Amino acid sequence: MAEEVQAPLSATMAEEVQAPLSATMAKEAQSPPSATIAEATAPPQLVLFNSFTKREEPFQPRVEGKVGMYVCGVTPYDFSHIGHARAYVAFDVLYRYLKFLGYEVEYVRNFTDIDDKIIKRANERGETVTSLSSQFINEFLLDMTELQCLPPTCEPRVTEHIEHIIKLITQIMDNGKAYAIEGDVYFSVESFPEYLSLSGRKFDQNQAGARVAFDTRKRNPADFALWKAAKEGEPFWDSPWGRGRPGWHIECSAMSAHYLGHVFDIHGGGKDLIFPHHENELAQSRAAYPESEVKCWMHNGFVNKDDKKMAKSDNNFFTIRDITALYHPMALRFFLMRTHYRSDVNHSDQALEIASDRVYYIYQTLYDCEEVLATYREEGTSLPVPSEEQNLIGKHHSEFLKHMSNDLKTTDVLDRCFMELLKAINSSLNDLKVWWPLVLPTSKVLVFQCPILKYRLNSKNSFNSALF
């Protein structure tokens, strides 16, 4: 990519590019489609893949018209990488589509703001755990804004819910599913027969390892910490077992139950969380309250580099900032959405270049749409939509709904529905009034109705130097 193409947006241009729809277009975007189109494009049954049952299932929320969704958030000790972007763009698409279908969605995404990694990094930098985690929470939220991910309904921090965590651990112990040793509290995996039902692992695969500390005091090597006794130089809270802090897994069980109840609709995260994190969450929640249930467990794929999962431990990762310094944030979003959320994404410069070109094409077309619509408005022109075009609109919109309702097949939407539609618009801009009712729903869900560019496009290169 040429040097001028790689330059990041200027502050002024960034403000223009991120500007919302004009008031007139926003009004048009909110106006309902004609009765004919609406009748022809009633959404099919939403089907989602449930990681627990290992199959696609019709999505039926616990309460009609309402959805409770919990997605595991970041541990804020550094800048977020594009693996994080993969997860939160995927669940942003789900969030947007549920809202598009008319659901009232309670979307909870947490911050694990107390953790071994945060403590270690804070000590290395000579600052407090609170200041470090707060800094990188703010950086993460800036990244999400750049990627146009809608803010969740609630973004709780672990440190705000210590009381709820202690209460949940107490309930687990009262039910005989956990034990205390010298200020530490461990969950007894052997006391819970359903353990490993989510991941499908065998007990001989479930030894001490990542975030499952080796401790000869434990009854079983796979038992995991619910509460960790305080160590010198670490933050702590008072508890019935002495001063300490919560383990990783118990935090999400407590927060999801607090905000969504013991039974809720969707629990999501990266597929690396299936074990141990989500497996342990499920065990804790049911050990405390047997009626606890998640209707649908959902997991997104990895971002791979050189056929290996991106990971900080392997030093083969890119931060979101690394990518958005070279490409427009929406190019990264497009790149991630072009692969189905359950599949792994293979990172490459070529794939990001293609995504950049596609986003340029989308924005150029939307800019042309704005100019043509402005002419219609100035002239007060109103043209009837012929029945043939009406049927075509219904067909394309039905395809959009079919793919999105089939476990969020964004690849088909972007490569077939949306891009083919934009090509059709470009070939007949004079008939824009025919196509515009179809552009709006698709672009609204996938976030391509914005921005409408406020500057002239002299050439693709000048566009790229400003936008990409």
Sequence and secondary structure as in RCSB ss.txt:
>XXXX:A:sequence
MAEEVQAPLSATMAEEVQAPLSATMAKEAQSPPSATIAEATAPPQLVLFNSFTKREEPFQPRVEGKVGMYVCGVT
PYDFSHIGHARAYVAFDVLYRYLKFLGYEVEYVRNFTDIDDKIIKRANERGETVTSLSSQFINEFLLDMTELQCL
PPTCEPRVTEHIEHIIKLITQIMDNGKAYAIEGDVYFSVESFPEYLSLSGRKFDQNQAGARVAFDTRKRNPADFA
LWKAAKEGEPFWDSPWGRGRPGWHIECSAMSAHYLGHVFDIHGGGKDLIFPHHENELAQSRAAYPESEVKCWMHN
GFVNKDDKKMAKSDNNFFTIRDITALYHPMALRFFLMRTHYRSDVNHSDQALEIASDRVYYIYQTLYDCEEVLAT
YREEGTSLPVPSEEQNLIGKHHSEFLKHMSNDLKTTDVLDRCFMELLKAINSSLNDLKVWWPLVLPTSKVLVFQC
PILKYRLNSKNSFNSALF
>XXXX:A:secstr
  HHHHS   HHHHHHHT    HHHHHHHHS   HHHHHHT     EEEETTTTEEEE   SBTTEEEEEE    
 SS  BHHHHHHHHHHHHHHHHHHHTT EEEEEE B  S HHHHHHHHHHTS HHHHHHHHHHHHHHHHHHTT  
  SB  BGGG HHHHHHHHHHHHHTTSEEEETTEEEE GGG TTTTTTT   GGG  SBTTB   TTSSSTT EE
EEEE  TTS  B  TT SEEE HHHHHHHHHHHHH SEEEEEEEEGGGIIIIIHHHHHHHHHH TT EEEEEEEE
  EEETTEE  GGGT   BHHHHHTTS HHHHHHHHHTS TTS EE  HHHHHHHHHHHHHHHHHHHHHHHHHHH
HHHHT      HHHHHHHHHHHHHHHHHHHBT  HHHIIIIIIHHHHHHHHHTGGGHHHHHHHHHHHHHHHT S 
    S    HHHHHHHH 
